[in-house]
Amino acid sequence: MEAFYQWSEQNLGQGHYVIGYLIVLISHNWPIIVALVAALFMSIRLYRQPNRANAVWLFSALLFGLGYEYEKHVDGEFHHAIDMLFGLELAGWNRPLHMLVGSVFNTAFVILTLTMVLHGLQLSFGSTVIKQFRRFTPARIDHRTGGATASSDARLEGDEHERAGNDSGSAQASTR
């Protein structure tokens, strides 16, 4: 094995160590890398075209990264701090506080992130989906107009206008 290390050092230098560390770093931290790249992309997009959908997507990426880092690093530290602060004197507080900083906060981050993603999808693609959905739904039939399709807006609009009167060109108000 020593011969392999000598050959590696002579022919490859220290580059293989760097590549190995990069592989481990990326495989261990890929969610936060994805969240940071998405946040950078969304912040540039929000700067160029400020609208509500782009802001929601930016906050979704930031919440995803924050939730990942909380679960990975902060959660365990909070558990250690609770065990240290609430020793035997306040042992009854340990279990509820562990649940609060553990499963409750993690679940809240997941729900909040999913809610933001769904809201971003609705803002970005909601009107297109609704238009496509309306294309396949049948029109409502208004029986008062003799079977023709009419919306409530068209009925209101038609009632407010004056109708043409007799041949002399005078206008009369509607008598309904």
N, C-alpha and C positions, 0 to 999 in steps of 0.2 A: 504494500500500500504506500510505503514511503516513496517508492519509485514513481508512482502515479502523481504524488504531490510535487515531487521535483520536476517531472515532465510538465505538469500543469503550470507550475510557476515559471519555468523557462519559456514555454511556448505560448501560454495564455496571459501571463502576468497576473495582475489582481482583478482583471475584468470579470472572470467567472464568479468571484465573490460578489461583485457589484450586481451582476445579473441575478444571482441567487437571492440576494437581499431584495432586489426590486420585485422579483416574482413573489416572494413571501409578503412583502409590503402591499402589493396590489391585491393579492388573493385574500389578505386579511382585512384590508380596508376598502374594498371595492364599493360598498354602499355609500360611504362618505365621499369617495372620489366622484361617483355618479351624481350625488346630490350637489356637490360643489360645481361640477361642470354644468349641470342643469341650472343651478342658481346663477352662474355667470352668464350663460346663454340667455336666460329669462330676464336678467337685469339689463343686458344690452338691448334685448327686444323691447322691454318696457321703456327704456330711455328713447329708443327710436320711434316707438308707436305707443304712447301712453294710453292704455285703456284698462278697464276693469279685469278683463280676462287675463291679460299679461301679468297684472299684479297678483291675481289669484294663483297663477302658475308659479310665480316667483316665491310666494309664501308657501306653496305646497312643497317646493324643492327644499326650502329652508326648514320647514317642519319635519320633512323626512330625515334630513341630516341631523337636526336637533334630537329627534326621537331615537335615532340610531346611536348617537354619541351618549345620550342619557342612559340608554340601556347598557351600553358597552362599558362606560367609565363611571358615571355619576351614581348609578343605582347601587352598585356594590359599596361605594364610599359612604353613601347615606346609611346603608345597613350597619356598617362598622361604627359610624358616628352615633347611631341610635343605641347600639349595644353598649358603647362607651358612656354616653350621657345618661341613659336610663338604666342604671344597674339594678341592684336588688331593691333599692328603695321604691322605685316606680316600675317594677317588673310588669305590672298590668298594662302599661302603655306600650311595651315592646311589640307585641303582636299586632295591634291596630296600626301603629306607625310603620312597621315593616310592610303591612299590606298597602298602606297609603303610598309610600315611596316606591314600592315594588310594582305590584300588579295594577293598582289603580292608576298611577301615573303613566305606566307603559300602555295600558289600555286607552287612556285618554289621548295619548300621543297618536296611537294608531287610528282611533276614531276621528280625531281632528284632522289628521293628514288625509284619510280617505274621504272625509267630508269636503275638504278643500279640493281634492282631485276631482271628485264628482261635480262640484260647483264649477270648477274650471272646464270640465267637459261640457257641462250644460251651457256655460257662457260661450264657449268656442264653437260647439257643434249643435246646440239645442235648436236654434231656428231652422237649420238645415234639416235636422231630423223631423221636426214638426211639419215642415213643408212637404217632405217626402211621405210622412204618415198621412197628411191630409190628401195627398194625391190618390191614395188607395181607399180612403173612406168615402162612402156615398154621401151625396149632398142631402141636406134636409129638405123635405117637401113641405111647403106651406099650403095647407088646404084652403086658406082664405083667398089665395090668388089663383085658384083654378088649377092647381097641380104644378105650377112653375116653381122653380127654386128661388127662394128669396131669403135674405138674412134680415135680422131685426133692424140693422142699420139702414138697409134699403127701404124698409117700410117706414121708418121714422123720417128718412130723408124725403120720401115721396109725399108724406102727409104735410110737410112744412111748406112745400112749394105751391104757388098758385097754379091753377089749371087754366088752359086756354078757354076762352068763352065762345061767343057766337062769331059769325062771319065778319063782323065789323072790326075784329081785332082787339076787342076789349078783353081784359082779364078779370076773372071772377075768383073769389076765394073758395076754397074747398068747403062743402056743406056737410061733411061727415059729422 
